[in-house]
Amino acid sequence: MPELPPRHLLFICSQNRWRSLTAERLFDGHPEVVARSAGTEPGARTRVAAGHLGWAEVIFVMEKKHADRLRAKFAGELRGKALVNLRIPDSYQFQDAALVALLRERLHAYFGHDLLAAP
């Protein structure tokens, strides 16, 4: 049976320094998922571009305002893409244990299983 290609997940927050970057790092070395992250603001570590959206199978935003900004700027690129609001406020630092737990919980709810569980 041929191996399936990895899923492409994109995580978006404002600055791409804490929330979305933490989510991306959760999948480092994952055999079935490639994750990237970006931010919506001009000063973001990596600012979201059309290429990010074209690459992604599923786009996860941390707040409604991120989805609104993506829809306003990249309506065409989002056509046919899953856009999921994780509802995670900007009150966590990079790799905060509470943020990691919340990300795992919200992703589990979306996928119906724990993508991060050991295979």
N, C-alpha and C positions, 0 to 999 in steps of 0.2 A: 504494500500500500504506500503510495507516494506521501512524502511529508508535506503538510500544509504550510504555505508561507506564513510568516508571522503577521499578526494583526497590528495595524498601525493606529496608535492612540495618541491624540494631541491634547495636552492640558494647557488651559489658558487662565491667567489671572492678570492683574494690572501691571506689575513690575517684573514678573518672571524671576523673582528672587527667593520667595518663600514657599507659597502654596503650590504653584504649578511645577516649580523645580523639584520640590519634595516628591510630588506625584511621579514625575519623570524618573527620579532616582529609585523609586520603589521597584521599577521594572528593569534596572540595570542587570544585564546577564540573563534575563528571562528567556526561556527557549521558545515561547509562543507569542511574545509581544515585543514590539519595538515602540518605545514611547519617546515623545519629544514634548517640549514645552515652549511657551512664548507668552509675551505680555501685550496688552492693548495700548499701553501708554507710550508716549514719545521717549521717555527715559528708561524703558524696559531693558533688561539685560539682553534679551533677544526679542525684538518686536515682531509680532505676527505679520505674516505676509501671505499673499495668495498661494504661494508654493506650499506653505505649511498645510493649508486647508485642502489643497489638491492631493497631497500625500496621505492625509489622514482618512481612516475609515470611520472613526468615531471621534468627535470633538467634545471634550469636557470643559465646561467653564465653571469657575468657582462661584460666580454671582450672576444674577440676571443682567446687571449692567454690562458684563462682558459679552453676553449673548446679543444684547441690543447693539453694542458697538460693532460686533462682527457682522450682524445683519445689515447695519447701515452702510458699512464699507465694502463688504464682500458678499452681497446677496447672490450673485451668480455662482461664485465658488462654493457656496453653501448648499446649492440646489442638490437634493438627493442625499445629503449628508445627515447623519445622526448628530444632533446638537443637544447635549445633556447638561443641565444645570445641577451641580453637586451641592449648591447652597452651603458653601463653606465661607464664613466671614473672614475678613482680613484681620485676624486677631491671633495669629500664630507665627512663630519664627521658623526658619528653615530646619527641617527634620525634627520638629517638636513632636514628642511621643503622642500627644493628644491629637495632633494633626494627622499623623500616620494612622492612628486608630480610626479616626473619622473617615479618612480616605478609603481605608480598607472596607469599612462598613458600607459606605455609599457605593463603592465599586461592586461589592458583593451584591447589594440590592439591585444594581443595574444588570449585572451579568447572570445573577441567579446562582453563582458559585464563586468561590474565592480564587481568582486568577493568580493570586500570590502564594497560594498553598504549594508546598513542595510536590512535584509531579510523582 
